[in-house]
Each structure stands twice: as C-alpha cells, then as structure tokens.
Amino acid sequence: MNITIREFDEADRADLQLLYLAFRKAAADAQVHEGKHQGPAVLCIPGLERASGRNRARWSILPDDQALNPDRTLDPPMAIYTAEVIWSRDGQKFIDNRYSRKHILRFDGGIDVAGSSSPHVIPPPGSAIDAVDPEEAFVASLSSCHMLWFLYIAADQGFIVDHYHDAAEGVMARNAAGKLMMTVVTLRPEVRFSGDRQPTRAELDELHHRAHEECFIANSVKSEVRCEPRESMS
C-alpha cells in the first residue's frame, strides 16, 4: 500500500469539522494499490502537535479505497470524538522492554481511567491488572453501545426496563491472514422489565436485533458480534 503523505496546518482549533474535511479531501490524492480494505474508513492522525497555540496535524491515513475516491461526497461528520492517551517513562529503563505499560486514558468529560496492556499479552508487572486494557475497552464499547440502543428502542415501544446486565466476552485469535484480532465478541445481556407489558421472547430477541443493527460501534468493526440474551432471574 502506497499512501501519499500530506501536511496541513490548522490555525482555528474551534473548527474541528473543517480540519476533518481537509484531511478527507486530501485523502483523495492517496494511491492505494492493494485489494479492498475490509473494515471501515479510518482517519488516523498520530502526530497532532501543539505549538504556539496552533494544532499541527502531521499526517493522516485513510486505508479504505472507497474513502479515497475523489468522486465520493464528503459529508460533514455528525460528531467528532476525542480521547487522550498519556504515558510517561518516569525514570524506568526503556530499551530492556520491561517498562510499565500503565497509562492514563483521559476523556473530555474530565474523567481519567487507568489503562494498561493486557496481562495476557504482557505479563505483570509490565501490565497492571487493575487497569483497563484495549481489548477489554473494545468489548465494553460494543456492549455499552448495544445496551444504549436497546434501552432507547425498548422505551420507544413502551417497555419499562428496570435493570440491564451484560456479561460480555471477547475472543482474540488469528484471522485468515494470520493476524491477531478480536474475532468474536459475544454479548450476554440479562434484562429485567416491570409494568403490565412484558416482552415475549420473540419481542425480546427483536429488541436485541434492532439494537445490534443500530449500534454505531458494531457497524464500525470487523469482529463478529453475537448476542445471546440470558433469562432474567427476577
């Protein structure tokens, strides 16, 4: 894959949509010589620097050849989501590869979450077992998105949900190309309802099916997402 690298300078930090569209438009100049990318279009800006009050986006990659189509309409994004990932060496040795992978995940609402590599990938103490690893966050993201759509659809249909508990699970394995990936994520939600109207099993399955179809995250990944609802214990 050969990708043209372009450099941009965006003075107005407030107008993130213009910055996004500038990168999407620039991607039309990229040349992709391999087969179709099987995932969604990805915008990666790994070198966002701040200097003299200006954001300098060093380079971008959009590996989906459809996204690189110059004739494709560049619709404005519905929303832009941000996260900060912060790690410091703090005097540790580094080149021996025994440094701590613990870091901070910072979100725009002001919350900091402890992050780390997975203990299945890097054994402790290199990984912190009391922190969230990317694989767990991936599973939680799919589960949370599914739940939020389920609650919305249930309310819209007049069902009263009292409690929702998903014991989700993700499996990492090698794909056909020999690359490690999250191949399957299985959602196992248990939902408790109240009120005179209780969903039948068929209605419950349809609520979950619709939630899966609408879930932004499920629509963005290559992993197989399964839903195996559990019987409520109430």
C-alpha positions as CSV (number, residue, x, y, z in Angstrom):
1,M,0.0,0.0,0.0
2,N,1.5,3.3,-1.1
3,I,-0.1,6.4,0.5
4,T,0.7,10.0,-0.3
5,I,1.6,11.9,2.9
6,R,0.3,15.4,3.1
7,E,0.9,18.0,5.8
8,F,-1.6,20.6,7.0
9,D,-1.6,23.4,9.5
10,E,-5.0,24.3,11.0
11,A,-5.0,27.6,12.9
12,D,-8.5,27.5,14.1
13,R,-8.8,24.8,16.8
14,A,-12.5,25.6,17.3
15,D,-13.5,24.5,13.8
16,L,-12.7,20.8,14.0
17,Q,-15.1,20.0,11.2
18,L,-13.0,22.0,8.7
19,L,-9.9,20.1,9.9
20,Y,-11.7,16.8,9.4
21,L,-12.9,17.7,5.9
22,A,-9.5,19.0,5.0
23,F,-8.0,15.5,5.7
24,R,-10.8,13.7,3.9
25,K,-10.3,15.9,0.9
26,A,-6.6,15.4,0.9
27,A,-7.0,11.6,1.1
28,A,-8.4,11.7,-2.4
29,D,-4.8,12.2,-3.6
30,A,-3.7,9.0,-2.0
31,Q,-2.9,6.0,-4.1
32,V,-3.9,2.5,-2.9
33,H,-2.6,-0.3,-4.9
34,E,-3.7,-3.3,-2.9
35,G,-7.1,-5.0,-2.6
36,K,-10.1,-3.6,-0.8
37,H,-9.8,-2.9,2.9
38,Q,-12.4,-5.0,4.6
39,G,-13.0,-2.6,7.5
40,P,-14.5,0.9,7.8
41,A,-12.7,4.1,6.7
42,V,-10.2,5.1,9.4
43,L,-8.8,8.5,10.0
44,C,-5.6,8.3,11.9
45,I,-3.7,11.4,13.0
46,P,-0.8,10.1,15.1
47,G,1.2,13.3,15.2
48,L,-1.2,16.0,16.5
49,E,1.2,18.6,18.0
50,R,0.6,21.8,19.8
51,A,3.0,24.6,19.1
52,S,2.5,28.4,19.6
53,G,-1.2,27.8,20.2
54,R,-1.7,26.0,16.8
55,N,-2.6,22.4,16.1
56,R,-0.2,20.8,13.5
57,A,-1.6,17.6,12.1
58,R,1.5,15.8,10.7
59,W,0.0,13.0,8.6
60,S,-3.2,11.1,8.0
61,I,-4.1,7.6,6.7
62,L,-7.4,6.6,5.2
63,P,-6.9,3.0,4.1
64,D,-10.4,2.3,2.7
65,D,-10.1,2.7,-1.0
66,Q,-13.8,3.8,-1.2
67,A,-13.0,6.6,1.2
68,L,-10.2,7.7,-1.1
69,N,-12.5,8.0,-4.0
70,P,-12.2,11.6,-5.2
71,D,-15.8,11.5,-6.5
72,R,-17.2,10.5,-3.1
73,T,-19.3,13.2,-1.5
74,L,-17.6,14.5,1.7
75,D,-20.5,14.7,4.1
76,P,-19.8,16.7,7.3
77,P,-19.4,14.4,10.3
78,M,-22.3,14.0,12.7
79,A,-19.8,14.4,15.6
80,I,-16.1,14.2,16.5
81,Y,-15.0,12.2,19.5
82,T,-11.7,12.7,21.3
83,A,-9.6,10.8,23.8
84,E,-6.1,11.4,25.2
85,V,-3.7,8.6,26.0
86,I,-0.8,9.6,28.3
87,W,2.2,7.6,29.3
88,S,5.5,8.7,31.0
89,R,8.7,6.7,31.5
90,D,9.2,8.2,35.0
91,G,12.8,7.1,35.2
92,Q,12.2,3.5,34.2
93,K,14.6,1.7,32.0
94,F,13.1,1.5,28.5
95,I,15.2,-0.4,26.0
96,D,15.1,-3.5,28.1
97,N,11.4,-3.6,27.3
98,R,10.4,-4.1,30.9
99,Y,8.8,-0.7,31.5
100,S,5.3,-0.4,32.9
101,R,2.6,-0.3,30.3
102,K,0.2,1.5,32.7
103,H,-1.0,4.8,31.4
104,I,-3.9,7.3,31.5
105,L,-7.0,7.4,29.3
106,R,-8.4,10.9,29.5
107,F,-11.9,11.8,28.2
108,D,-13.5,15.2,27.6
109,G,-15.9,14.9,30.5
110,G,-13.0,15.2,32.9
111,I,-12.6,11.6,33.8
112,D,-9.2,9.8,33.9
113,V,-9.2,6.0,33.6
114,A,-6.2,3.8,34.3
115,G,-5.1,1.9,31.1
116,S,-2.6,-0.8,30.5
117,S,-1.7,-3.6,28.1
118,S,-3.4,-6.9,28.7
119,P,-1.8,-9.3,31.2
120,H,-2.5,-12.0,28.5
121,V,-0.1,-10.1,26.2
122,I,2.4,-8.6,28.7
123,P,2.6,-10.4,32.0
124,P,2.6,-8.4,35.2
125,P,4.3,-6.3,36.4
126,G,4.7,-5.0,32.9
127,S,0.9,-4.9,32.8
128,A,-1.3,-3.6,35.5
129,I,-4.2,-6.0,36.3
130,D,-6.2,-3.1,38.0
131,A,-6.3,-1.1,34.7
132,V,-8.4,-1.3,31.6
133,D,-6.6,-2.9,28.6
134,P,-7.6,-2.1,24.9
135,E,-9.2,-5.5,24.4
136,E,-11.5,-5.0,27.5
137,A,-12.3,-1.5,26.3
138,F,-13.2,-2.8,22.9
139,V,-15.6,-5.4,24.4
140,A,-17.1,-2.8,26.8
141,S,-17.6,-0.4,23.9
142,L,-19.6,-2.8,21.9
143,S,-21.6,-3.9,25.0
144,S,-22.3,-0.3,26.1
145,C,-23.4,0.8,22.6
146,H,-25.7,-2.2,22.2
147,M,-27.3,-1.5,25.7
148,L,-27.9,2.2,25.0
149,W,-29.7,1.4,21.7
150,F,-31.7,-1.4,23.5
151,L,-32.9,0.9,26.2
152,Y,-33.9,3.5,23.6
153,I,-35.8,1.1,21.4
154,A,-37.5,-0.6,24.5
155,A,-38.7,2.8,25.8
156,D,-39.9,3.7,22.3
157,Q,-42.0,0.6,22.3
158,G,-43.5,1.1,25.7
159,F,-41.4,-1.5,27.7
160,I,-40.2,-0.4,31.1
161,V,-36.6,-1.6,31.7
162,D,-35.6,-1.8,35.4
163,H,-32.2,-3.5,35.1
164,Y,-29.7,-4.4,32.4
165,H,-26.6,-6.6,33.0
166,D,-24.4,-7.8,30.2
167,A,-21.6,-10.3,30.8
168,A,-19.8,-9.7,27.5
169,E,-16.8,-11.7,26.3
170,G,-14.3,-11.1,23.5
171,V,-12.1,-13.8,21.9
172,M,-8.7,-12.9,20.4
173,A,-7.5,-15.3,17.8
174,R,-5.7,-15.3,14.4
175,N,-7.7,-14.4,11.3
176,A,-7.3,-16.0,7.9
177,A,-4.3,-13.7,7.2
178,G,-2.6,-14.9,10.4
179,K,-3.1,-11.6,12.2
180,L,-4.2,-11.5,15.8
181,M,-7.6,-9.7,16.2
182,M,-10.7,-9.7,18.3
183,T,-12.5,-12.3,16.1
184,V,-15.8,-12.7,18.1
185,V,-17.5,-10.6,20.8
186,T,-20.4,-12.3,22.5
187,L,-23.0,-10.2,24.4
188,R,-24.9,-12.0,27.1
189,P,-27.4,-9.4,28.4
190,E,-29.9,-10.1,31.2
191,V,-32.8,-7.6,31.2
192,R,-35.4,-7.1,33.8
193,F,-38.7,-5.4,33.0
194,S,-41.6,-4.1,35.1
195,G,-45.1,-3.0,34.4
196,D,-48.1,-4.7,32.9
197,R,-46.4,-5.1,29.5
198,Q,-43.7,-7.7,29.4
199,P,-42.0,-8.6,26.1
200,T,-42.3,-12.1,24.8
201,R,-39.2,-14.0,23.9
202,A,-39.7,-13.1,20.2
203,E,-40.1,-9.4,21.1
204,L,-37.0,-9.5,23.3
205,D,-35.0,-11.1,20.5
206,E,-36.3,-8.4,18.1
207,L,-35.3,-5.6,20.5
208,H,-31.7,-7.0,20.6
209,H,-31.7,-7.5,16.9
210,R,-32.7,-3.9,16.3
211,A,-30.1,-2.7,18.8
212,H,-27.4,-4.6,17.1
213,E,-28.4,-3.2,13.7
214,E,-28.3,0.4,15.0
215,C,-25.2,0.2,17.2
216,F,-22.5,2.6,15.8
217,I,-19.7,0.5,17.2
218,A,-20.9,-2.8,15.9
219,N,-21.3,-1.1,12.5
220,S,-17.6,0.0,12.7
221,V,-15.8,-3.2,13.4
222,K,-14.8,-6.4,11.5
223,S,-15.3,-8.7,14.5
224,E,-18.3,-11.0,14.6
225,V,-20.7,-9.7,17.2
226,R,-23.1,-12.2,18.7
227,C,-26.0,-11.6,21.1
228,E,-27.1,-14.5,23.5
229,P,-29.6,-13.0,25.9
230,R,-29.8,-14.6,29.3
231,E,-33.0,-15.4,31.1
232,S,-33.8,-12.9,33.8
233,M,-33.5,-14.3,37.3
234,S,-36.2,-12.0,38.8
